[in-house]
């Protein structure tokens, strides 16, 4: 699967008093990017949970801040699967404003059941993303 791109706008609620994006908001932006990447591949979180009894949990996130985003900026979140394992996957997410790289993020997700125990990725999900493994 090719890298997925999502465009979002920075709102007042995302910023501090100086109009600069608060550092934790980048995690929320990345979450939106991952959610829309999964949706674009034909899967949504709610049915994944109700039909398979599984969900994804973030177990690691490494953020490298390069430059700040500011109020009213239009950002592009680029998300790409870089590794697929039996129960986990890694996703590289870069956040840009125009051509300027703002943040590099590496996220590790684990597929979990309703008791938050790691379980194998559903076959249909693994099939979509395993070309990256």
Buried (B, 14 or more C-beta within 10 A) or exposed (E): BEEBBBEBEBEEEBBEEEBBBEEEBBBEBBBEBBBBBBEBBEBEBEEBBEEBEBBBEBEEBEBEBEEBBBBEBEBBBBBBBBBBBEBBBBBBBBBBBEEEEBBBBBBBBBBBEEEEEEBEBBEEBBEBBBEBE
